[in-house]
Amino acid sequence: MENNLLRVTQMNAIYLDTEIYNALYQLFLDSTKSLPPGLTALYESEIQLILKLMLLNNSVVKHGATFGQQLLSIKYDNMSSVQRVMYLLGHCLTYVKNKFELLRPSHGINNTLFKLDTVMKLLDFINLSAFLRNGVKPLLIERFLGLNQIYSSDNAQRRYDSKYLARELLWNGFIDILVYITPLINFHKLKRTVRNLNPFHVKKVFTSVPNRGMTTQSKCAHCGENPIIPHHMGCTHVFCYVCLKGNQAADTLFECPLCEHKNVTVVCTRVTFL
């Protein structure tokens, strides 16, 4: 069977494997959160390794494909028993390196392991570059073991037609527009405009006060945090200077979000303490 495996399919399989591992590890953390603090933290590396080996044993070792590959109907072509064992052991190297660093931080073997790790990362970069060019073997361990990915069935190939590509381009363009446009929208002004257009909205009555009390519990009426350089706009509420001045610069009819007070002239006055 001719291998027309798409690059995106192979990358999606790697992404799915990562997400499956993260989901299972999060379930483990949720199930053990009621245990005494620090109990599982001592064996975090061992737990992660065991979880990875369990996933690989029940997928690659038994079926010749990871769970992510099985979800996308792909597998390794003619994977031998030796390759399956080597694939399993290859995922233990990171654990061994980290353990040596913890147990013997000043040992000479750590320098050798560090150099090997640097070489592996460089080879991983080269391998990924070769994958983007040739479309085969996205993982370094696949290239070391000579593993090829193929579709597990003849009718599993994913075809991309013009409608799919047009939909993806349109969606990506829409996301780009949102990314650039959303920060430019003044939601407070939009909220005030909609509120004032509501015929059933009752305007709050504003009462002028001679001074404002500042305590450790006082919060900015805009951001809800402790006021930084506290200022007011004539009502009883306190703002951060940046919150108040920034909103007034963006909207000359800015109203207090709590009491809906506004001034004919822009007021931004420092709060005087009693």
N, C-alpha and C positions, 0 to 999 in steps of 0.2 A: 504494500500500500504506500503510495507516494505521500511524503510528509509535507503538508502545506500548513503546518502549525504557525499561527500568527504570533508575532512578538507580544501583542497585548494580551493574548490568552496565557502565555507563559508567565508574564508579569502579574497577571491577575491571580494565577495559582499561588505565586509566592505571597502576594498580599493576603489571600484567603488563609493560607497556612499561618501567617503571623496573627491575623485576627482571631482565628480559632484558638491558638495558644493563649493569647491575651484574654479571651473570654473565659477559658477554663481556669486560668490563673486568678482572674478576678473572682470567679465563683469560689475558688479555694480560699481566697482572702476573706470573702464575705462569710464563709462557713466557719472560719476560725477566729473571727474578730471578738468573740466573747471569751476566748481563752486569755490567760494572764498575759499582760503586755510583755513583749520581747521573747516570748516562748518560741514562736516560729521564725523570728528574725535571726536567731542563731543558726538556723539551718536553711536559710533562704536560697542559697546557691544550690544545695542538694535537692531541695524541693523543685526548683526550676529545672534542674537536670533530669530528675525522675519524670517530671511531667513531659518534657521533650522526648525522652526515650520511650515513654508509654505511647505517645502519639505516633512516633516513627515506627515503633514495633507493630502497632495495629494498622498501620497504613503501608509504609514502604516495605517493611520486612514481610508482611503477610500478603500484600496485594500488589506490590511493585509500583505503587503510586501514593503520593501524599494525599491527605484529605482534600486539600485545595485542588489538586489535579483531578481527583475523582469527581469533584463537583462540576468541573469543566469538561469531563469526559476525555481526559488525556492520561497517559501513563508513560512509564519508562519502557523502552523497547528491549525485550529479551534481557531483563536484569537477572544476573546470576546470584547464587546464594552468597558468594564471596563479596560481590559488589554491595549486596544488601547489608552485610555485616560491616563493611568498611564505611558505608554511608552512615550507619548508626554510630560507629566509633568517631567519625569525623566531627560529629556535633558535640563530642565530649572535650575537644581540645581547649575551648575557651574556659571551661570549668577547671581543667588541670592548670592552665596558666594562672587563673585568678587564685587558686588554692596555694600555688607555690609562692605567689606574691605575698599572701597573708601569713603563711607558715614560716617562710624564710626570706624576709624582705631584703636582707643584705647578702644573700647567697649569690655566688657567681652564675648559677644556672638561670637566675632571673634575667640577667643581661642577655643571655643567649635566647631565652624565650621572648624577650622584648624585641630583639632583632628579627627573630622568626616571625613574630606578629606583624612587625612593620613590613617585612617582605610579603606576607600573606595579604595584607591590605593593599599593597601595590599591585600584586597579582590579581586581586579581586577587581581593582579598578580597570586593569588591562582587559580582564575577562569580560567585564560589563561593556567596555568599549567594543570589543570584538562581537559581543552578542548584538549590540545595536546595529552593527554593520552586517553581520551574517544571519542573525535571527535564530541561532542555536546555542544551547547551553548557557542560560542566564546565570547559573550558580557556579562558583569555582569548583566545588566538589564534584559537580557533574562533568566538568572538563577533566579533572584528575582521574575520575573513574570511567571516563568514556561513555557516559550515559546520554542517550538520545530520547527526546520526548516525541510521542506520536499520539494521534487520536485513538481512543480505545474502540471506536466503532466508525464505520464508513459515513454514517449520516450525522456525525457530531460536529462537523466543521462549521465554524461561524463565518458567515458571509456578510460583508458590509455593502449595502446597496446605496444608491444616491439619496434615498429618503432618510436612511439612518444618518448618513453623514450630514445632510442638510439640517436635520433635527439637532444633532450634536453641536454643529456650528452656531445655530440659532440660540441654543441654550447657553453656550459659552459666551456668546456676544451679549446676551441678556445679563449674565452674571457680571461681566466686565462693566456694563453700564451701571448696575447697582453699586458696584464697588466705588465708582467715581462719583455717582450722583448722591448717594445716601448721606455722606458727610456734609453736603452742601445744603441739605434741607433743614430749615429752622422749625423743628417740631413744636417748640413752645409757641411760636407765632401761629403755626397752623392750628394748634389746639385752641388758642385764644380766638382765632377767627371763626372756627366751627362753633365754639361755645357761644360767641356773641350772636351768631346766626340762629341759634336755638331760641324759638319764641317762648319756651317754657322755662328758660334759665332765669333764676332770680339772682340779681346782682347783690353781693354782700355789702353791708353798710360799713363804711370805713370811719373809724374814730381816731382823731389825732391824739398823740400822746407826747408829753414833754420830754421823756427820756426812755431808754430801753435798758432793761436789766440783763447783764451778761453773767452767766454762771458756767460751771464746768459741764453742765448738761445741755447748754445751748447748742443748737445745730443750725447749719446753713439751710435756709428755706429752699435752696435750689438743689444742692448736692447731698444734703443730709449728713454731712460730716462736720467736725468741729470747725467753726469759722476761722479762716486764715485772713488776717488783717480785716476784722469785722467792719462792715459798712451797712447802711440801711438806705431805703428809698422813700422814707417818710412814714412807713407803717410800723407796726410793732415788731416785725420780724427782722432777723439779722441774716446777712449774706456774707460769704467770702467776697473780697474785693474783686477777684478775677471773675467769679460767677456773676456778680451783679453788673460790673462794668462791661463784661463781654456780651451779656444778653442785651443790655441797653444799646451797645454799639451795633448789634445785629438787628435790633427791633426798637425803634424809638417809642413805640406804644407798649413796651414790655410791662406786664402786670405781675405783681407778687403771686407766685403759684399757690399760696396758702389763703390769702384774703382777697386777691384780685384787685389790690390797690394799684393805682397808677397816677402819675403826676403829669400835669400839662407840660411842665419843664422837666428835663431829665435831672433826677436827684440821685447823687451817690455820695453820701456823707459818712464820715468816720463815726463809729459808735463811741460815745464817751462813757466811761465807766463811772459808776456812782462811788 
